[in-house]
Every structure is written in structure tokens, then in C-alpha cells.
Amino acid sequence: MKFFIRLLFFIFGLVIMTFGVCMTIKVADIGVGAWDALNYALTKKVGLSIGKWVMIDGAILVIVNSILLKRRPAILSLFTIIVIGTLVDFWLMTFFELFEVHGFIAKIAMLLVGILIIGFGAAIYIQAKFPQSPIDNFMLAIKERFRVNLMMAKTIGEITALIPAFLLHGPISYGTIIITFTVGPAIQLFFPFFEKLMVRLQEKY
């Protein structure tokens, strides 16, 4: 039963988180997160869907993380990134195909709500303690390999995606800055509640 609860948190959290990610992608002209900007640019320049590029990035990062940490590749994290990429494509090709967002205020509102939903979903999925996405593991690998704090590791990870996204003319703007500095606090906002909820459910069942 405990595994089933964790699995529900994992799937439900990723479904919500990817919905929020797609909300920010829908208003890409005001800027999206660094990795989303890279995937968006690759889709426009090379082809394939954004979700497919999420998976490809993840597979590359599994190898990079293995090299940084001098350990065997965390193959199980591929499962997480495949789920994320599949869900991103699902939302973009279904729900978010139904409408367009017009007007500066509407786009900013959608971006901010999207960030809150990302934080909400991530706070749920993290509780499952299943393998994290290769992007999250990349940040942790940078922290361990170069002995920097988490904030510096996150910054380095974001720059790693921002540079090729910029060179490929990805959607980098003020929205990118907003996302970079608000997703972390959004996760922290919801994290304590779902941490306590997971503990209560695990003790009850």
C-alpha cells in the first residue's frame, strides 16, 4: 500500500507539474525556463516535439551526470524523464491546442499561475522519492563535483541550457528570469504540506 501511495504521488505530481510547464510554454513569447527555451528552440530549428527533446536532453544528462560523479549512469531516472516528456506532449497537443492567449496581462497571469502549478506538482512528485529527472540530478551532480552550494549549482545548470538556447534564438526574455527565481520558492511554498501528508498516509496505511 505504501508503494501505491508513493506511485500516486509520483504520477499525480508529474501530471500537475507538466501542466504548469505547458502553461509557461504557451506564452513562450514572454520567455520560458532555460531548459524549456532550449527544447522549444530545438523543436523550431530541428523538428521533433518539445516532449521528445525533453527525453533526449534527459538521456544526454544521464551520461553527463555519470561522468561528473564518476558513477554508473542512473538509468532509472530515464523513466521519470520519459513520463515528463510524454505528459508535456500530451498537454501541448490536446488541452493547450484549444486556445490562444492574447494581451500582456493575460500572458503574465498565465505565466505566474503556471509557476504556482509547477511548484504545486513538483512538491507532490518529490514526496514519492522515486528517481528524479536527469535535470534535477544534473544540479546535484554539479553541487557534488565542484563543491558549490545548491543555488550556485542551479545557476550553473540553468546557464548550461541558456547558452545553447540563446544561440538557437530560443524564447529567452523577462519571463525566463521570473521563472528562474520563482519556481524554487513555489515548490517550497507547497512542500511542507505534502511532506506532512505523505507521512500521515504512510503511517495510516
N, C-alpha and C positions, 0 to 999 in steps of 0.2 A: 504493500500500500504506500509506503514511504517513497519508493521509486516512482510509483504512478503520480504521486503529488508533485515530485520534482519534475517529472516529464510534462505535466500540465503547466507548471510554472514556466518551463523552458519554451514550450510551443506557444502558449498564450502570450508570453512576454515578447517573443520574436515577432508574432503576428502584429502586435500593437506597435512595437518599435519600428518595424519596416513600414507600417502605415504612416508613421510620423516622418520617417526618412523620405517617403514619396511625396508627402505634403511639401517638404522643403524643395525637392526636385521639381515639383510642379511650378514653383515660382523661381526657377533657376536664373532668370534674367536679373535678379537682385542678388545673386550669389548663393552658392551652396557650400556644404562642408568640403574640406580638402579632398578626401577620397572620392566623394560623390562628384566633385568637379572633374577629377581625373577620369572617372568612369564615364561621365557624361561626354567629355571631350573625345574619349576613345570611341564611344558609340557613334559620334558625329563624323569622326575622321576615318575610322577603320570599318565600322559596321558592328554587328552583333548587338545584343540588347545590353542595357545597363546591368541587369542582373547577371548576365553571362560574364561581364567584365568584373563584377564583384567576386565571382568564383575564380576567375583567372588571377586577379590580384591576390586573392587568398592563397591559391596554390603556390604562387611565387613567394609569398611571405612565409609560408611554411618552411620552404627551403632556406630563405634568408635568416629566419629565426633560428633554424638548426645550426647554420654557420656561425651566427653571432654567439650562441650559447655552447657551441661545440657538443651538441647532443643529437640524438636521433630525432628525425622530424616528428612533430606532434600530429600524426596522421588523423587522429580523431577530431581535431579542430576543423578538418576539411568538411566533416558532416555539418558543423554549425554554419560554415560559410556557404555551403550548398543550400541549406534551408533558407538562409538570409537572401541569397541571390534569387532563389526561386520565388520567394514571397515578394521581393521588390518587383520582379517582372509581373507577377500576378496582379499586384495592386495597380501598377502603371498601365497595364493592358486591359484592365477591367474598370474599376471604380474611377480612376483618375483620367480615363479616356472620355468620360461623360460630360466634362465641363471644362471651361477655361476661367482663369482668374484675371480680372482686369482692375486697374486702378492701384495706385501706390499703397494706399492704406489697407486695401483688401489683401495685397500681397504681403505686406509686413505682418498683418494679423495672421495670415496663414503660416508664415514662417515661424512666428512666435508660438502659435498653437502646436505646430509641428514639432518644435523643440521640446515643448512640455510633454507631448505624446511620446517622443523618443525617450525622454527621461523616465516617464512612467513605465514604458515597456522594458527598457533596459534594467530598471530597478527590479522588475519581476523576473526577467530571464536570468539575471546574475544569481538569484537565490537558489536556482536549481543546481549550481556548482557542476554543470556539465562543461565539457571543453569549451573554452572561449574562442571567439573568432580569431583568425590569424592577425587581424589588425590590432586587436587588444593585446595579443601575445607579443606583437612587434614592439609595442610600447614597453612592455615588461622586460623584453629581451634587451632593449636599449638601456633601460634602467640598470639591469644587472651587469651587462657587458661593459658599459662605460662609467658605471658607478655614479650616476647622476640621480637627482630626485625625480619623483613621478611627473611633476609639472614640466621639467626640462625634457624628460623622455617623451612626453606627449607632444611638446613643441617640436622636437626633432622629427618625430613621426609624422606630424602634420606637414612640416616643411618638405619631407621626403615626397609627399604626394602633391604638395602645392607647386613645386618647381616644374615637374612634367606637365601638370595641369595648366600652368601659366604658359609654357612653351607651346602647348597644343591649343591655346586660346580657349581654355575651359571657362565656365561661368564663375569667375572669382570676382567678388565685389564686397560691399559692406556687409551683405548677408553672411558671407564666409566668416568675417570677423565676429559677427554676432553669434553664429553657431559655435565657433571655436571656443568662445569664452562663456557660453551659457549652457551647453549640453552637460558638462560636468556638474554644475550646481543643480540642474534639473534632475539628474539622476540622484544626487544627494538629497534632494527635497523629498523624494518618494521612497528612498532606500530604507530608512528606519522602519516605516510602517510595514513593508513587505518582508523585511527581515524578521520582525516580531510575528507576523502572520505565519511565515514558514515554520518558525519554532513552535508556535501553538499547534499547527496542523500536524507536525512531526510528533509532538508529544501526545496528541489526541489519538492519532492513528498508527 
